[in-house]
């Protein structure tokens, strides 16, 4: 079992700065749905299918790993030991706990019951990034404006300003996508996002929450002042659009920092970092249902980078790590930097400004994937067209048992109970 420093988290999918007024889309149910809840004629692209990332079907399905069976992403099926420890980060979670409790207190008894689970519930691993997945929990579009604002306040404590803006942008572009396809589709709205809670918000006992919907899945575990925000999936189709007069552009930092990293390499280094295989439509490995993924290291090792290149690699990782609130992002970046020599950078595809490519950062304590995919919904896309920067998926994980704070929970139960 693992035991190492883990606090902080990473976010690849997060932003929320506000909400639509009124009951935004409670009556916007689709008039015709396909099996699994997807709007008729609108491909949902489950993990392992178009637009997914492992798992198959509308959600993790048969590939879901039960919570008790999670080993984590490993290189060979065996988790590296002694990576995570219970310790103080000196980054208070008091405000986060208060915001979570306030949100729960604002729900009706029925709503609260529908979204609360045990701290070790299998609900942790049941997340999906597809639109038509049948989710549990309380749906933002079914809540009052006051309740939604309390939900956004919770996300504001959990995420950084960039993280909040990213999540909110993803939600808005999801609605933009629905509008561009004729509207009246419940899953393609701002409101089709769900909160679930595992355990009870506490400054001393373990608890956490999920925020999940189309192109967003944030898993947020808290133990004292330690935070784990992985797995975190963030994506969008499209990545640019104007919604209610607001111009939204997403994933530019992830794209430009990735290009800056690959372009900094010498020819000899590129030989190691760049795959001889061109990128395809779906190259993501660690998506929904892949909690026990075996993934060997590939690419160029951090120990082979120059000082300037190491800074670029850390800057790229920081884009994703920086979606968690600022204090825990710094804690997490220290952990990432401590393992920089054993971090691998891997690339598939071209390196032009508008290229659709895939890259991966992989170390004992962090796994980041960026995957440009073919359009599914936007402008008549069907998954059969070429990949584009208008459909991007990203994920961040903590390998070797760190996801969902599982190793920290095991240590807590062993030492305190």
Phi, psi and omega in degrees: 000149183278153176213082180218177183295119175215110173214156184089188181191192180220150179230138177225082183136049184210131168182137178202114181244356180183190178212160178287150182281156179076196183269054195345308185212027184297336181257010186269033181296146179291138180284343180213123181236149176271168178307138181091358176096001181282141178303137180303132178081001182243101181299135183266334176066073180285167176303129182091341173255188181305128177083002183264210182184054180099141173118306180090144176078197183286339179210196181298329174054226183295341181275357179297131176267127177297148185307316183294342183258005182288121172262328182105171174292129180223169176276335186218013180094353180239122182289140174294133183272164174059041177263329189236139177225155171277124182201170178271137177260349184063023175244108187298141173249012183302315180295322178296313180299315180298318180294321179294316181293322179296319177298313181296321179295336180278355179270157172288166179301320180293317179296317181296318179298325184289342187241008182247136183223169174295156184295337179250030183289150176294347177302332177308312189267006184267012185286159177210154178262357185277158189286322188267010181294138182277099187264156173262172177104189178263133184268129183304320182291346179264355181268163174287165179300320179298317180295318179297319179298326175292325175294317177294326177296322176297313179298326178296329176281326183282326187251164171282174176300320178294320180296318178295317180295323180295312181298315180296322177296321177298317179297317181293319179289336172295318177292321176302318179297316178298317179297321182290345178251023173101354179071191178058036177233110189301324184283338182256066182217173174288335189270351186273060179225142194234142171256135165229152181235135176247118186080186182247130180310130186203150176274354182233328183260153182291140177199177177184180178212161171242143168234122195214142175182196181298119177072011176221128170212104180252118175254121191231107181254140182228131172222107184063238177254018173261142182227138172235118180245059175213152357292144172233118178254132174222138179200180176194147167215114357282179176258356175223145178176164177248118184238119181052041177084357181259123176279123184241129175228123183243156173068019173292315179300319180296323181285310185290322178291326175295316177296321178298322180292310183294325181286345179279349185277149174284170179300318180295320179292323179296328178302325179275324187279325188264129179291145175287345178268134178287155180290150179253202180282324182225103182249352180299136182257326194253037181282201183302140179081004184249040185290338177246032181300136170261118185223111180288152175293139176222151173105206185262131184277144182302328180294346181262005181267152173284171179300317180295321179291324177297321178296322179292322178294319177294322178297322178294314178299323183296331177305315182281314179300329185288003176276343172279162183303152196304317182297315180285336174297320179294320177299315182294320180296326175298319178296315179299315181295325179299337182248022186295322180300330182257024178259136182247139176245126186229142186222143172227131175111186182280175185230026176279164182304322184257012180292149171263116187222175177231139170217162183216137169248128189217122176218180177299338187239357177210141173226121180236131176233140174234129186218111174277127187238170178287145176300141177252312183255323195283132177053041174079013179296152181223010183089347182264354180276181183284149175303153185209154174288359175274359174218103185236136172243141174223154173213149173232132177229162171248102184297173172061039173091006181278331181305146180061011183064024187299314181295322177295320179296318178300315179296320178298314182292324180291321188269331187251354183225000000 
